[in-house]
Amino acid sequence: MKLTYFNGKGMAETSRILLAAAGVEYEDFRYPLKINSWATYDFTRDEFDKDKADGKLWKSMGKVPFLEVDGKTICQSKAIERYIASRYNLMGSNLEDSAIIDSYCECLRDFKTAYHNEKKKPDKETAMNKWFNELLVNKLEVFDSIVSNKGSDMSGYSVGNQLSLADISIYTFLVEYFDNKDGVLKAYENCPKLKTIVKTVDDNEKIKKWIETRPVGSY
């Protein structure tokens, strides 16, 4: 098994954490990436650009991440995450659990879309202040209520009684996705269920080892 992405967390880190949680050995291939400017999305990625131009990435439509398994190529980050989770018992114990896990992950994707829409506004400083102090707070408090079934389930898991893709996706969203770490912490300070899930993932020995030893990337 080989996972290909850039030398950073980005759209591959949830998959890497899933693989760590499952104890899977795999090749973690990373194209070198130099960030010249986030503001203008100016990157230097010569090796990737060459492979793309040479047609070596045709199976993934010239994009990363992609996962190679038994001669087959799986592209698109969410498809990769669901495949890994399904293969290694991180997608719930039945179809209903799997669907709920999927729905929670899609909620997080909606949150990310809303965040990027706010970032595009002309007065970015005002927009980001509103995002972290109001919009994200509201979204997370509603999400916390849904995941905890209005506080009746305060276990460390979002679905059932075992670690899942939803837990790891919640963790990466709250802990790793945003640069404004203090803003995110404040945004979910009144979300006890989400806090418990973050702690469960943090305390997982296999995940903890990965986070402590993973390569330092460009972002």
C-alpha positions in Angstrom: 0.0 0.0 0.0 1.3 3.4 -1.0 -0.2 6.8 -0.2 1.0 9.7 -2.3 0.7 13.4 -1.4 2.8 16.5 -0.8 5.1 17.0 2.1 2.4 18.3 4.4 -0.7 17.4 6.2 -3.5 18.9 4.0 -5.9 16.4 2.5 -3.9 13.3 3.4 -3.5 13.6 7.1 -6.8 12.1 8.1 -5.9 9.0 6.0 -2.4 8.9 7.6 -4.0 9.0 11.1 -6.5 6.3 10.1 -3.6 4.1 8.9 -1.7 4.8 12.2 -4.8 3.8 14.2 -5.1 0.6 12.3 -1.4 -0.2 12.7 -0.9 -0.5 9.0 2.5 -0.4 7.4 2.5 1.5 4.1 4.7 3.7 1.9 4.2 7.4 2.8 5.4 9.0 -0.4 5.6 12.8 -0.3 6.4 15.2 -3.1 8.6 18.1 -2.0 6.6 21.3 -1.7 7.8 24.8 -1.1 5.3 27.4 -0.1 6.2 30.8 -1.5 3.0 32.5 -0.6 -0.3 31.2 0.9 -2.0 34.4 -0.1 -1.5 33.9 -3.8 -1.3 30.1 -3.7 2.3 30.3 -5.0 4.0 26.9 -4.6 7.1 25.3 -6.0 6.6 21.6 -6.6 9.0 20.7 -9.4 9.0 16.9 -9.0 5.2 16.7 -8.9 4.8 19.0 -11.9 7.3 16.8 -13.9 5.5 13.6 -13.1 2.2 15.2 -14.0 3.6 16.5 -17.3 5.0 13.1 -18.1 1.6 11.5 -17.6 2.6 9.5 -14.5 -0.4 10.7 -12.6 -3.0 9.9 -15.1 -4.9 7.4 -13.0 -5.6 10.1 -10.4 -6.4 12.7 -13.0 -3.2 14.5 -12.2 -4.1 15.1 -8.6 -3.0 14.0 -5.1 -3.6 12.4 -2.7 -4.1 8.9 -4.2 -3.7 5.5 -2.7 -2.3 2.5 -4.5 -3.5 -0.9 -3.4 -2.9 -4.3 -5.1 -2.3 -2.6 -8.5 -5.3 -0.3 -8.2 -5.4 3.4 -7.7 -7.9 5.2 -5.5 -8.0 8.9 -5.8 -10.0 11.7 -4.0 -9.3 12.2 -0.3 -12.7 11.3 1.0 -12.9 8.1 -1.1 -9.5 7.1 0.3 -10.6 7.8 3.9 -13.7 5.8 3.5 -11.8 2.9 1.9 -9.2 2.8 4.7 -11.9 3.1 7.4 -14.0 0.3 5.8 -11.1 -2.0 5.4 -9.8 -1.6 8.9 -13.0 -1.6 10.9 -13.2 2.1 11.5 -16.5 2.6 9.7 -18.9 1.4 12.4 -20.4 -2.1 13.0 -23.4 -1.9 10.6 -24.7 0.0 7.6 -26.6 2.5 9.8 -23.5 3.4 11.7 -21.5 3.8 8.5 -24.1 6.2 7.1 -24.1 8.3 10.3 -20.3 8.4 10.3 -20.4 9.5 6.7 -23.0 12.2 7.5 -20.8 13.6 10.3 -17.8 13.8 7.9 -20.0 15.6 5.4 -21.1 18.1 8.1 -17.4 18.9 8.7 -16.9 19.3 4.9 -19.7 21.9 4.9 -18.0 23.7 7.8 -14.8 23.9 5.8 -16.7 25.3 2.8 -18.3 27.9 4.9 -14.9 28.9 6.4 -13.4 29.3 2.9 -16.4 31.4 1.8 -15.8 33.7 4.8 -12.1 33.9 4.0 -12.9 35.3 0.5 -14.8 38.3 1.8 -13.2 41.7 1.2 -12.7 42.6 4.9 -11.0 39.3 5.8 -10.1 40.4 9.4 -13.7 41.2 10.2 -14.9 38.0 8.5 -12.4 35.8 10.5 -13.3 37.5 13.7 -17.0 36.7 13.1 -16.2 33.2 12.0 -14.3 32.1 15.1 -16.4 34.1 17.6 -19.9 33.5 16.2 -20.4 31.3 13.1 -18.1 28.4 14.0 -19.3 28.5 17.6 -22.9 28.1 16.5 -22.1 25.4 14.1 -20.1 23.4 16.6 -22.6 23.7 19.4 -25.4 22.4 17.2 -23.0 19.6 15.9 -22.1 18.7 19.5 -25.8 18.4 20.4 -26.4 16.1 17.4 -23.4 13.9 18.0 -24.2 13.6 21.7 -27.9 13.1 21.1 -28.7 16.2 23.2 -26.2 15.2 25.9 -27.5 11.6 26.4 -24.3 10.0 25.0 -21.1 11.4 26.5 -18.8 8.6 25.5 -15.5 9.3 23.7 -16.9 8.0 20.4 -19.2 9.8 18.0 -20.8 6.6 16.8 -21.2 3.3 18.7 -18.5 2.2 21.1 -15.4 2.1 19.0 -13.0 4.5 17.2 -14.2 5.5 13.7 -13.5 7.8 10.8 -15.9 10.3 12.3 -13.8 10.6 15.5 -10.6 11.1 13.5 -12.2 13.6 11.2 -13.5 15.6 14.1 -10.1 15.5 15.7 -8.3 16.7 12.5 -10.8 19.5 12.0 -10.6 20.8 15.5 -6.9 20.2 16.2 -5.1 20.4 12.9 -7.2 22.2 10.3 -7.1 25.8 11.4 -4.0 28.0 12.0 -5.9 29.9 14.7 -5.6 27.3 17.4 -6.8 29.5 20.2 -9.8 30.6 18.2 -10.9 27.0 17.6 -10.4 26.0 21.2 -12.6 28.9 22.3 -15.2 28.0 19.6 -15.8 24.5 21.1 -15.3 25.3 24.8 -19.0 24.6 25.4 -19.0 21.4 23.4 -18.4 18.6 25.9 -19.0 15.7 23.5 -16.5 17.1 21.0 -13.9 17.6 23.8 -14.3 14.0 24.9 -13.8 12.8 21.3 -10.7 14.9 20.9 -9.3 13.4 24.1 -10.1 9.9 23.0 -8.1 10.3 19.8 -5.3 12.2 21.6 -5.0 9.3 24.1 -4.9 6.5 21.4 -1.4 5.1 21.7 -0.9 4.3 18.0 -2.2 7.8 16.9 -0.1 9.5 19.6 3.0 7.7 18.3 2.3 8.8 14.8 1.8 12.4 15.8 5.0 12.4 17.8 7.1 10.9 15.1 5.5 12.0 11.8 7.7 13.9 9.3 7.7 17.7 9.7 6.1 18.9 6.5 5.7 22.2 4.7 2.4 22.8 6.3 
